[in-house]
Amino acid sequence: MESNEEKEEYAGCCACVDESAVIAGLGCADKRQVFTRREQNVLGRIRDASLRARAVRDKIRSLDGEGSSSALLEEARGELESLRRMRDELESERIAAAEERMRMLGHL
C-alpha cells in the first residue's frame, strides 16, 4: 500500500480519487501519456502525411532546380496543398480523440 504522502500527490482529481488508480500508480500526468487506439491511428496518419509531404517538397525542389515543366511543378504543388488540408483535418481529429480520452478518464 502506498503512503499517505504518495496518495496526496493524486488528491484533488476526480479520476485519481479512485483507489485502484492510485495503487496502479496512474495519476493524471501518467494518464495523459496513454493513447487510445483512435489517437494512435490518427497520429500514425499524421506521421504518414508528414512523410509524404516531405517527399513532395523534395520533389518540388528538385523539379524547380532542373527547370522542369510547369505542369509537373503545379501537380506537385497541388499535391502538397492537398496534404496540408489533410493534415489540418487530422489535427482536428487528433484533438477530438484526445478530448474523448480525457472524458473517458473523467477529466472533462
C-alpha positions as semicolon CSV with decimal commas, in nm:
position;residue;x (nm);y (nm);z (nm)
1;M;0,000;0,000;0,000
2;E;0,123;0,350;-0,077
3;S;0,190;0,605;0,192
4;N;-0,044;0,895;0,262
5;E;0,210;1,131;0,102
6;E;0,200;0,935;-0,224
7;K;-0,180;0,933;-0,223
8;E;-0,189;1,307;-0,159
9;E;0,008;1,355;-0,480
10;Y;-0,306;1,244;-0,666
11;A;-0,555;1,415;-0,437
12;G;-0,800;1,664;-0,579
13;C;-0,854;1,498;-0,915
14;C;-1,186;1,325;-0,960
15;A;-1,032;1,040;-1,161
16;C;-0,739;0,993;-0,924
17;V;-0,956;0,959;-0,617
18;D;-1,021;0,601;-0,727
19;E;-0,808;0,378;-0,503
20;S;-0,726;0,137;-0,789
21;A;-0,578;0,418;-0,999
22;V;-0,359;0,530;-0,711
23;I;-0,243;0,175;-0,639
24;A;-0,159;0,122;-1,007
25;G;0,045;0,442;-0,992
26;L;-0,155;0,611;-1,264
27;G;-0,209;0,972;-1,172
28;C;-0,337;1,244;-1,403
29;A;0,006;1,314;-1,550
30;D;0,058;0,946;-1,630
31;K;-0,283;0,906;-1,792
32;R;-0,212;1,194;-2,029
33;Q;0,065;0,983;-2,185
34;V;-0,160;0,683;-2,260
35;F;-0,314;0,699;-2,606
36;T;-0,632;0,529;-2,721
37;R;-0,640;0,325;-3,039
38;R;-0,819;0,613;-3,209
39;E;-0,541;0,853;-3,110
40;Q;-0,272;0,609;-3,221
41;N;-0,445;0,569;-3,556
42;V;-0,473;0,945;-3,609
43;L;-0,113;1,003;-3,502
44;G;0,003;0,735;-3,747
45;R;-0,191;0,900;-4,028
46;I;-0,041;1,238;-3,936
47;R;0,307;1,086;-3,946
48;D;0,238;0,928;-4,286
49;A;0,106;1,257;-4,426
50;S;0,411;1,442;-4,293
51;L;0,649;1,193;-4,453
52;R;0,464;1,218;-4,783
53;A;0,469;1,600;-4,765
54;R;0,846;1,592;-4,707
55;A;0,891;1,375;-5,016
56;V;0,672;1,609;-5,223
57;R;0,865;1,915;-5,103
58;D;1,191;1,745;-5,202
59;K;1,040;1,666;-5,541
60;I;0,934;2,030;-5,586
61;R;1,286;2,148;-5,502
62;S;1,443;1,908;-5,750
63;L;1,192;1,991;-6,025
64;D;1,237;2,363;-5,964
65;G;1,616;2,327;-5,978
66;E;1,603;2,127;-6,301
67;G;1,381;2,379;-6,474
68;S;1,119;2,108;-6,534
69;S;0,785;2,175;-6,696
70;S;0,545;2,394;-6,506
71;A;0,279;2,123;-6,531
72;L;0,487;1,885;-6,317
73;L;0,558;2,159;-6,066
74;E;0,192;2,258;-6,044
75;E;0,091;1,896;-5,995
76;A;0,340;1,856;-5,709
77;R;0,233;2,185;-5,552
78;G;-0,131;2,077;-5,575
79;E;-0,046;1,750;-5,403
80;L;0,137;1,940;-5,130
81;E;-0,163;2,168;-5,077
82;S;-0,388;1,862;-5,056
83;L;-0,158;1,712;-4,793
84;R;-0,170;2,036;-4,594
85;R;-0,551;2,029;-4,593
86;M;-0,543;1,663;-4,487
87;R;-0,300;1,750;-4,206
88;D;-0,535;2,024;-4,081
89;E;-0,827;1,779;-4,079
90;L;-0,619;1,517;-3,900
91;E;-0,513;1,772;-3,638
92;S;-0,879;1,845;-3,565
93;E;-0,944;1,472;-3,537
94;R;-0,641;1,431;-3,307
95;I;-0,777;1,699;-3,073
96;A;-1,121;1,537;-3,072
97;A;-0,966;1,198;-2,993
98;A;-0,763;1,346;-2,706
99;E;-1,076;1,510;-2,564
100;E;-1,260;1,178;-2,593
101;R;-0,980;1,009;-2,394
102;M;-0,996;1,277;-2,126
103;R;-1,376;1,233;-2,099
104;M;-1,330;0,856;-2,066
105;L;-1,080;0,917;-1,785
106;G;-1,324;1,150;-1,612
107;H;-1,127;1,472;-1,660
108;L;-1,385;1,652;-1,875
